[in-house]
Amino acid sequence: MNGGGANRGQGNPDWNRPTGGAPHADRPPSANTPAKNFNNLPPQDKQRVLDNNRKFQNLTPAQRQDLQERAHVWQQMTPAQRDHIKYDVLPRWRSMPQDRKRAIQQRLGVLKNMPESARNQHLDDPNFTRGMSDEDRSTLRDLSHLHVGGAPDAPNE
């Protein structure tokens, strides 16, 4: 399942483990590093920041809230969990045929707002995952812990 990346040989990350270990464990690691000054960024980075801000401003309030919730989930993840998503789940998703993506997205829509225990119960129910390959079930489980109802977005770190 681990096709590469920093997570090779470590298995899947523990989604229920708190992050810990950082100087301020109650804050995401990025909060412990100084912010970059916009004026000191290279021109291409400045343009990317401006483009992203323009795109964000053009989103509906619901889309903005969804994006902020996803960013919060991402910030709460451990570095191992982030690496697993970036190097294992996202490449697998990108190479997946459209019909398999749709099957996973449909199930993610059902799981999206469920509490953890109910979500795990559904994921363990063979009727809920009937017709899915082991790889697709694994992808569904990984994505369900991100509390998304669709495809994962590429992280911009």
C-alpha positions, 0 to 999 in steps of 0.5 A, spaced: 500 500 500 505 504 501 507 506 494 513 510 496 515 517 500 517 518 507 512 513 510 515 507 507 515 501 512 512 505 517 505 503 515 499 507 516 499 513 520 495 513 527 489 517 525 487 517 532 493 520 536 494 527 538 500 530 534 505 532 540 512 533 540 512 540 538 514 546 542 507 548 543 503 541 542 496 545 542 498 549 535 500 546 528 508 546 527 507 552 522 504 556 528 511 555 531 515 558 525 516 565 523 511 568 518 515 570 511 514 577 510 511 578 503 516 583 501 521 578 501 518 573 497 521 571 490 516 574 485 513 568 483 511 566 490 508 573 491 504 572 484 502 565 487 500 568 494 496 574 490 492 569 485 490 564 491 488 570 495 484 572 489 481 565 488 479 565 495 475 572 495 471 569 489 469 563 493 462 563 496 462 563 503 460 555 504 466 554 499 470 558 504 468 555 510 469 548 507 476 550 505 478 553 512 475 546 515 480 542 510 486 547 512 484 546 520 484 538 519 491 538 515 494 542 520 492 538 526 495 532 522 502 529 524 507 530 519 507 522 518 499 523 516 501 529 512 506 525 508 502 519 507 497 523 504 502 527 500 506 521 497 501 515 498 494 517 498 494 523 493 498 519 487 494 513 488 487 518 487 490 521 481 492 515 477 485 512 479 480 511 473 474 515 474 468 510 475 472 508 482 473 515 484 466 516 483 464 510 487 469 512 493 466 519 493 459 517 493 461 513 500 465 519 502 459 523 502 455 518 506 461 518 511 462 526 511 459 528 517 459 522 521 462 521 528 468 517 528 465 511 531 459 511 526 464 512 520 469 506 522 462 502 523 460 503 516 468 502 513 468 495 517 461 494 514 462 489 508 455 491 505 458 499 505 464 497 501 461 491 497 464 491 490 470 495 492 478 492 491 482 492 497 486 498 495 479 502 494 477 500 501 484 503 503 483 509 500 476 510 502 478 509 509 484 514 508 480 519 505 474 519 510 479 521 516 480 527 512 472 529 513 472 530 506 466 529 501 470 528 495 477 528 492 483 530 496 486 537 494 493 537 493 496 540 499 500 547 498 506 547 503 
